[in-house]
Amino acid sequence: MHTLPPREEMVRAMLSGDGTYDGVFLTAVKTTGIFCLPSCRPPRRPKPENVEFFGTVRESLFAGYRPCKLCRPLELDGQSPVWVEQLMTRVEQAPQERIQASDLKALGLSPERVRRWFQEHYGMTFSEWCRGRRLSEAFTRIREGADLDDVALGHGYASHSGFREAFGQAFGTPPGSARATECVTTRMIDSPVGRMLAATTEKGICLLEYTDRRMLERNLATMRQRFAMPVVPGEHKWLKMLGEELKDYFEGRRQDFTVPVAPRGTPFQERVWNELRQIPHGETISYQELAKRIDQPSAVRAVANANGQNRINILIPCHRVIGKNGELTGYGGGLWRKRVLLDLEQRAE
């Protein structure tokens, strides 16, 4: 579960309709059975004693609440709050700028609140995110052939030694060797089923996970180990392509993805994942059928386990595997997401 702000803080945000908390928590009203965004402005504000708070849509739904038709939290769940978008835009426009606590306060933001939000949603503090973003940009420029002096001084480092030290800690190699080094580049992508963390190598997408999965941090650590590469936030052509194709998919304009994928697993897992990609859009199969298709009819349990180990959701459509009796079975992102994805694909047929 998400670590939520103090209850008093959430009550204040709910009563004032503070939109800067959208994406941080959800309000659920016991007397109506409805959950909303903090910015929702219903005809009558609920009494605080009748409200409980959740970090995600999944938690709200599993607690028995239904989404508000006024603020439509299912559509907005996972989108970054306005103040986060503004901070990120500022960093993108001037990655060399060092944003201090005094700068955050001048923007009306509590440094602790900013740190907590980035820690919860990105697994790092805001300062760490900014540092990773600067180094990612520097890494890209070096690989494109830029002069090392220009890169160091152009990304906010007062000395070459400071740049070399920071670069070496992040990438495990000195800047001069970066042209022969690769990294895993990550970014967040908002979707109608919540925020997703995407990651790519030069070969293709290697991670597309829901950020509210409890194993997300472990998955990132596993990815670092499997690919033996540093992981940094940044931009990449495959991530840009992925964002565009996901948008088309959720809007019903795309059935097949062309962005390359680069899963990394055991030979057996990769056989299963490859077969998953052969299931047509709008169709489902059972675990038993999946086992037959890889010529391992007695390995249903192993196939189900490999299906659950898939870390590239949607692109490798493990959501298209259901129980033998036709019922929806386990899905790492939650059965509600599995239902949404299958309904979306079947409507598009």
Contacts in CASP RR format, 6 or more apart in sequence:
PFRMAT RR
TARGET T0000
AUTHOR 0000-0000-0000
METHOD contacts of the structure
MODEL  1
MHTLPPREEMVRAMLSGDGTYDGVFLTAVKTTGIFCLPSCRPPRRPKPEN
VEFFGTVRESLFAGYRPCKLCRPLELDGQSPVWVEQLMTRVEQAPQERIQ
ASDLKALGLSPERVRRWFQEHYGMTFSEWCRGRRLSEAFTRIREGADLDD
VALGHGYASHSGFREAFGQAFGTPPGSARATECVTTRMIDSPVGRMLAAT
TEKGICLLEYTDRRMLERNLATMRQRFAMPVVPGEHKWLKMLGEELKDYF
EGRRQDFTVPVAPRGTPFQERVWNELRQIPHGETISYQELAKRIDQPSAV
RAVANANGQNRINILIPCHRVIGKNGELTGYGGGLWRKRVLLDLEQRAE
1 55 0 8 1.000
1 56 0 8 1.000
1 59 0 8 1.000
2 25 0 8 1.000
2 54 0 8 1.000
2 55 0 8 1.000
2 56 0 8 1.000
2 59 0 8 1.000
2 120 0 8 1.000
2 212 0 8 1.000
3 116 0 8 1.000
3 120 0 8 1.000
4 10 0 8 1.000
4 24 0 8 1.000
4 25 0 8 1.000
4 53 0 8 1.000
4 54 0 8 1.000
4 55 0 8 1.000
5 13 0 8 1.000
5 21 0 8 1.000
5 24 0 8 1.000
5 25 0 8 1.000
5 113 0 8 1.000
5 116 0 8 1.000
7 53 0 8 1.000
10 21 0 8 1.000
10 25 0 8 1.000
10 27 0 8 1.000
10 38 0 8 1.000
10 53 0 8 1.000
11 48 0 8 1.000
11 51 0 8 1.000
12 18 0 8 1.000
13 19 0 8 1.000
13 20 0 8 1.000
13 21 0 8 1.000
13 38 0 8 1.000
14 27 0 8 1.000
14 38 0 8 1.000
14 45 0 8 1.000
14 48 0 8 1.000
14 51 0 8 1.000
15 45 0 8 1.000
15 48 0 8 1.000
17 38 0 8 1.000
17 39 0 8 1.000
17 40 0 8 1.000
17 41 0 8 1.000
18 38 0 8 1.000
18 39 0 8 1.000
19 37 0 8 1.000
19 38 0 8 1.000
19 39 0 8 1.000
19 81 0 8 1.000
19 82 0 8 1.000
20 81 0 8 1.000
20 82 0 8 1.000
20 83 0 8 1.000
21 38 0 8 1.000
21 39 0 8 1.000
21 81 0 8 1.000
22 37 0 8 1.000
22 38 0 8 1.000
22 39 0 8 1.000
22 76 0 8 1.000
22 79 0 8 1.000
22 81 0 8 1.000
22 82 0 8 1.000
23 37 0 8 1.000
23 76 0 8 1.000
23 77 0 8 1.000
23 78 0 8 1.000
23 79 0 8 1.000
23 80 0 8 1.000
23 81 0 8 1.000
24 38 0 8 1.000
24 55 0 8 1.000
24 81 0 8 1.000
24 117 0 8 1.000
25 38 0 8 1.000
25 53 0 8 1.000
25 54 0 8 1.000
25 55 0 8 1.000
26 35 0 8 1.000
26 36 0 8 1.000
26 37 0 8 1.000
26 38 0 8 1.000
26 53 0 8 1.000
26 54 0 8 1.000
26 55 0 8 1.000
26 56 0 8 1.000
26 57 0 8 1.000
26 59 0 8 1.000
26 60 0 8 1.000
26 73 0 8 1.000
26 77 0 8 1.000
27 35 0 8 1.000
27 36 0 8 1.000
27 37 0 8 1.000
27 38 0 8 1.000
27 40 0 8 1.000
27 46 0 8 1.000
27 51 0 8 1.000
27 53 0 8 1.000
28 34 0 8 1.000
28 35 0 8 1.000
28 36 0 8 1.000
28 51 0 8 1.000
28 52 0 8 1.000
28 53 0 8 1.000
28 54 0 8 1.000
28 60 0 8 1.000
28 63 0 8 1.000
28 65 0 8 1.000
29 35 0 8 1.000
29 36 0 8 1.000
29 46 0 8 1.000
29 50 0 8 1.000
29 51 0 8 1.000
30 50 0 8 1.000
30 51 0 8 1.000
30 52 0 8 1.000
31 46 0 8 1.000
31 50 0 8 1.000
32 46 0 8 1.000
33 64 0 8 1.000
33 65 0 8 1.000
33 66 0 8 1.000
34 65 0 8 1.000
34 66 0 8 1.000
34 67 0 8 1.000
34 68 0 8 1.000
35 54 0 8 1.000
35 57 0 8 1.000
35 60 0 8 1.000
35 65 0 8 1.000
35 66 0 8 1.000
35 67 0 8 1.000
35 68 0 8 1.000
35 73 0 8 1.000
36 42 0 8 1.000
36 68 0 8 1.000
36 70 0 8 1.000
36 71 0 8 1.000
36 73 0 8 1.000
37 68 0 8 1.000
37 71 0 8 1.000
37 73 0 8 1.000
37 76 0 8 1.000
39 71 0 8 1.000
40 68 0 8 1.000
40 70 0 8 1.000
40 71 0 8 1.000
41 70 0 8 1.000
42 68 0 8 1.000
42 70 0 8 1.000
52 63 0 8 1.000
54 60 0 8 1.000
54 63 0 8 1.000
55 212 0 8 1.000
56 77 0 8 1.000
56 212 0 8 1.000
57 67 0 8 1.000
57 73 0 8 1.000
57 74 0 8 1.000
57 77 0 8 1.000
57 194 0 8 1.000
57 336 0 8 1.000
58 212 0 8 1.000
58 333 0 8 1.000
58 334 0 8 1.000
58 336 0 8 1.000
58 337 0 8 1.000
60 67 0 8 1.000
60 73 0 8 1.000
61 67 0 8 1.000
61 336 0 8 1.000
62 336 0 8 1.000
67 73 0 8 1.000
67 74 0 8 1.000
74 192 0 8 1.000
75 192 0 8 1.000
77 192 0 8 1.000
77 193 0 8 1.000
77 194 0 8 1.000
77 195 0 8 1.000
78 190 0 8 1.000
78 191 0 8 1.000
78 194 0 8 1.000
78 195 0 8 1.000
78 211 0 8 1.000
79 190 0 8 1.000
79 194 0 8 1.000
79 195 0 8 1.000
80 88 0 8 1.000
80 121 0 8 1.000
80 188 0 8 1.000
80 190 0 8 1.000
80 195 0 8 1.000
81 117 0 8 1.000
83 107 0 8 1.000
83 109 0 8 1.000
84 117 0 8 1.000
86 107 0 8 1.000
87 99 0 8 1.000
87 107 0 8 1.000
87 109 0 8 1.000
87 114 0 8 1.000
87 126 0 8 1.000
90 97 0 8 1.000
90 99 0 8 1.000
91 97 0 8 1.000
91 99 0 8 1.000
91 129 0 8 1.000
91 130 0 8 1.000
91 133 0 8 1.000
92 133 0 8 1.000
95 130 0 8 1.000
95 133 0 8 1.000
95 134 0 8 1.000
95 137 0 8 1.000
95 155 0 8 1.000
96 134 0 8 1.000
96 154 0 8 1.000
96 155 0 8 1.000
96 156 0 8 1.000
97 156 0 8 1.000
98 130 0 8 1.000
98 156 0 8 1.000
99 126 0 8 1.000
99 130 0 8 1.000
101 111 0 8 1.000
104 110 0 8 1.000
104 111 0 8 1.000
104 114 0 8 1.000
105 111 0 8 1.000
114 126 0 8 1.000
115 125 0 8 1.000
115 126 0 8 1.000
115 127 0 8 1.000
117 126 0 8 1.000
118 124 0 8 1.000
118 125 0 8 1.000
118 126 0 8 1.000
118 128 0 8 1.000
118 129 0 8 1.000
119 125 0 8 1.000
121 188 0 8 1.000
121 195 0 8 1.000
121 211 0 8 1.000
122 129 0 8 1.000
122 188 0 8 1.000
122 233 0 8 1.000
123 217 0 8 1.000
129 233 0 8 1.000
131 166 0 8 1.000
131 170 0 8 1.000
132 170 0 8 1.000
132 232 0 8 1.000
132 233 0 8 1.000
132 234 0 8 1.000
133 232 0 8 1.000
133 233 0 8 1.000
133 234 0 8 1.000
134 155 0 8 1.000
134 156 0 8 1.000
135 155 0 8 1.000
135 166 0 8 1.000
135 167 0 8 1.000
135 170 0 8 1.000
135 171 0 8 1.000
135 232 0 8 1.000
136 183 0 8 1.000
136 185 0 8 1.000
136 232 0 8 1.000
136 233 0 8 1.000
136 234 0 8 1.000
136 235 0 8 1.000
137 155 0 8 1.000
137 234 0 8 1.000
138 151 0 8 1.000
138 152 0 8 1.000
138 155 0 8 1.000
138 163 0 8 1.000
138 167 0 8 1.000
138 175 0 8 1.000
139 167 0 8 1.000
139 171 0 8 1.000
139 178 0 8 1.000
139 181 0 8 1.000
139 183 0 8 1.000
139 232 0 8 1.000
140 235 0 8 1.000
141 151 0 8 1.000
142 148 0 8 1.000
142 151 0 8 1.000
142 175 0 8 1.000
142 176 0 8 1.000
142 178 0 8 1.000
142 179 0 8 1.000
143 178 0 8 1.000
143 179 0 8 1.000
145 179 0 8 1.000
148 160 0 8 1.000
148 175 0 8 1.000
148 176 0 8 1.000
149 160 0 8 1.000
151 163 0 8 1.000
151 175 0 8 1.000
152 160 0 8 1.000
152 163 0 8 1.000
152 164 0 8 1.000
152 175 0 8 1.000
155 163 0 8 1.000
157 163 0 8 1.000
157 166 0 8 1.000
163 175 0 8 1.000
164 174 0 8 1.000
164 175 0 8 1.000
167 173 0 8 1.000
167 174 0 8 1.000
167 175 0 8 1.000
167 178 0 8 1.000
168 174 0 8 1.000
168 175 0 8 1.000
170 230 0 8 1.000
170 232 0 8 1.000
171 178 0 8 1.000
171 181 0 8 1.000
171 183 0 8 1.000
171 230 0 8 1.000
171 232 0 8 1.000
172 181 0 8 1.000
172 230 0 8 1.000
173 181 0 8 1.000
182 201 0 8 1.000
182 202 0 8 1.000
182 229 0 8 1.000
183 201 0 8 1.000
183 229 0 8 1.000
183 230 0 8 1.000
183 231 0 8 1.000
183 232 0 8 1.000
184 199 0 8 1.000
184 200 0 8 1.000
184 201 0 8 1.000
184 206 0 8 1.000
184 207 0 8 1.000
184 223 0 8 1.000
184 224 0 8 1.000
184 227 0 8 1.000
184 229 0 8 1.000
184 230 0 8 1.000
184 231 0 8 1.000
184 232 0 8 1.000
185 199 0 8 1.000
185 200 0 8 1.000
185 201 0 8 1.000
185 232 0 8 1.000
185 233 0 8 1.000
185 234 0 8 1.000
185 235 0 8 1.000
185 236 0 8 1.000
185 239 0 8 1.000
186 197 0 8 1.000
186 198 0 8 1.000
186 199 0 8 1.000
186 200 0 8 1.000
186 207 0 8 1.000
186 231 0 8 1.000
186 232 0 8 1.000
186 233 0 8 1.000
186 234 0 8 1.000
187 197 0 8 1.000
187 198 0 8 1.000
187 233 0 8 1.000
187 234 0 8 1.000
187 235 0 8 1.000
187 236 0 8 1.000
187 239 0 8 1.000
188 195 0 8 1.000
188 196 0 8 1.000
188 197 0 8 1.000
188 198 0 8 1.000
188 211 0 8 1.000
189 195 0 8 1.000
189 196 0 8 1.000
189 197 0 8 1.000
189 198 0 8 1.000
189 208 0 8 1.000
189 239 0 8 1.000
189 242 0 8 1.000
189 243 0 8 1.000
189 246 0 8 1.000
190 196 0 8 1.000
191 246 0 8 1.000
191 250 0 8 1.000
192 250 0 8 1.000
192 340 0 8 1.000
193 210 0 8 1.000
193 337 0 8 1.000
193 340 0 8 1.000
193 341 0 8 1.000
194 210 0 8 1.000
194 211 0 8 1.000
194 212 0 8 1.000
195 210 0 8 1.000
195 211 0 8 1.000
195 212 0 8 1.000
196 208 0 8 1.000
196 209 0 8 1.000
196 210 0 8 1.000
196 211 0 8 1.000
196 313 0 8 1.000
197 207 0 8 1.000
197 208 0 8 1.000
197 209 0 8 1.000
197 210 0 8 1.000
197 211 0 8 1.000
197 216 0 8 1.000
197 220 0 8 1.000
198 205 0 8 1.000
198 207 0 8 1.000
198 208 0 8 1.000
198 239 0 8 1.000
198 242 0 8 1.000
198 243 0 8 1.000
199 205 0 8 1.000
199 206 0 8 1.000
199 207 0 8 1.000
199 208 0 8 1.000
199 220 0 8 1.000
199 223 0 8 1.000
199 231 0 8 1.000
200 206 0 8 1.000
200 236 0 8 1.000
200 238 0 8 1.000
200 239 0 8 1.000
200 242 0 8 1.000
200 262 0 8 1.000
201 227 0 8 1.000
201 229 0 8 1.000
201 262 0 8 1.000
203 260 0 8 1.000
203 262 0 8 1.000
204 238 0 8 1.000
204 259 0 8 1.000
204 260 0 8 1.000
204 261 0 8 1.000
204 262 0 8 1.000
205 238 0 8 1.000
205 239 0 8 1.000
205 242 0 8 1.000
205 259 0 8 1.000
205 260 0 8 1.000
205 261 0 8 1.000
205 262 0 8 1.000
205 312 0 8 1.000
205 315 0 8 1.000
206 223 0 8 1.000
206 227 0 8 1.000
206 261 0 8 1.000
206 262 0 8 1.000
206 263 0 8 1.000
206 264 0 8 1.000
206 311 0 8 1.000
206 312 0 8 1.000
207 219 0 8 1.000
207 220 0 8 1.000
207 223 0 8 1.000
207 311 0 8 1.000
207 312 0 8 1.000
208 242 0 8 1.000
208 311 0 8 1.000
208 312 0 8 1.000
208 313 0 8 1.000
208 314 0 8 1.000
208 315 0 8 1.000
209 216 0 8 1.000
209 219 0 8 1.000
209 311 0 8 1.000
209 313 0 8 1.000
210 216 0 8 1.000
210 313 0 8 1.000
210 332 0 8 1.000
210 333 0 8 1.000
210 337 0 8 1.000
212 333 0 8 1.000
213 219 0 8 1.000
213 332 0 8 1.000
213 333 0 8 1.000
219 311 0 8 1.000
220 231 0 8 1.000
223 231 0 8 1.000
223 264 0 8 1.000
223 311 0 8 1.000
224 230 0 8 1.000
224 231 0 8 1.000
226 264 0 8 1.000
226 265 0 8 1.000
227 264 0 8 1.000
238 259 0 8 1.000
238 260 0 8 1.000
241 258 0 8 1.000
241 259 0 8 1.000
242 259 0 8 1.000
242 315 0 8 1.000
245 254 0 8 1.000
245 257 0 8 1.000
245 258 0 8 1.000
245 259 0 8 1.000
246 314 0 8 1.000
248 254 0 8 1.000
249 255 0 8 1.000
249 257 0 8 1.000
249 314 0 8 1.000
250 344 0 8 1.000
252 344 0 8 1.000
252 347 0 8 1.000
252 348 0 8 1.000
255 281 0 8 1.000
255 282 0 8 1.000
255 345 0 8 1.000
255 348 0 8 1.000
256 281 0 8 1.000
257 314 0 8 1.000
257 315 0 8 1.000
259 315 0 8 1.000
261 312 0 8 1.000
261 315 0 8 1.000
261 316 0 8 1.000
263 269 0 8 1.000
263 270 0 8 1.000
263 273 0 8 1.000
263 310 0 8 1.000
263 311 0 8 1.000
263 312 0 8 1.000
263 316 0 8 1.000
265 309 0 8 1.000
268 302 0 8 1.000
268 306 0 8 1.000
269 306 0 8 1.000
269 309 0 8 1.000
271 294 0 8 1.000
272 290 0 8 1.000
272 294 0 8 1.000
272 303 0 8 1.000
272 306 0 8 1.000
272 307 0 8 1.000
273 306 0 8 1.000
273 310 0 8 1.000
273 312 0 8 1.000
273 316 0 8 1.000
275 290 0 8 1.000
275 293 0 8 1.000
275 294 0 8 1.000
276 290 0 8 1.000
276 307 0 8 1.000
276 310 0 8 1.000
276 316 0 8 1.000
276 317 0 8 1.000
276 318 0 8 1.000
276 320 0 8 1.000
276 321 0 8 1.000
277 315 0 8 1.000
277 316 0 8 1.000
277 317 0 8 1.000
278 293 0 8 1.000
279 285 0 8 1.000
279 317 0 8 1.000
279 320 0 8 1.000
279 321 0 8 1.000
281 345 0 8 1.000
281 348 0 8 1.000
281 349 0 8 1.000
282 320 0 8 1.000
282 342 0 8 1.000
282 345 0 8 1.000
282 346 0 8 1.000
282 348 0 8 1.000
282 349 0 8 1.000
283 320 0 8 1.000
284 320 0 8 1.000
284 321 0 8 1.000
284 322 0 8 1.000
284 326 0 8 1.000
284 342 0 8 1.000
285 293 0 8 1.000
285 320 0 8 1.000
285 321 0 8 1.000
285 322 0 8 1.000
286 321 0 8 1.000
286 322 0 8 1.000
286 323 0 8 1.000
286 324 0 8 1.000
286 326 0 8 1.000
287 300 0 8 1.000
287 303 0 8 1.000
287 304 0 8 1.000
287 307 0 8 1.000
287 321 0 8 1.000
287 323 0 8 1.000
287 324 0 8 1.000
287 329 0 8 1.000
288 297 0 8 1.000
288 300 0 8 1.000
288 324 0 8 1.000
290 303 0 8 1.000
290 307 0 8 1.000
290 321 0 8 1.000
291 297 0 8 1.000
291 298 0 8 1.000
291 299 0 8 1.000
291 300 0 8 1.000
291 303 0 8 1.000
294 303 0 8 1.000
296 302 0 8 1.000
296 303 0 8 1.000
307 318 0 8 1.000
307 321 0 8 1.000
308 318 0 8 1.000
308 332 0 8 1.000
310 316 0 8 1.000
310 318 0 8 1.000
313 319 0 8 1.000
313 333 0 8 1.000
314 341 0 8 1.000
317 341 0 8 1.000
318 331 0 8 1.000
319 331 0 8 1.000
319 337 0 8 1.000
319 338 0 8 1.000
319 341 0 8 1.000
319 342 0 8 1.000
320 342 0 8 1.000
320 345 0 8 1.000
321 329 0 8 1.000
322 328 0 8 1.000
322 329 0 8 1.000
323 329 0 8 1.000
328 335 0 8 1.000
328 338 0 8 1.000
328 339 0 8 1.000
328 342 0 8 1.000
330 338 0 8 1.000
331 337 0 8 1.000
331 338 0 8 1.000
END
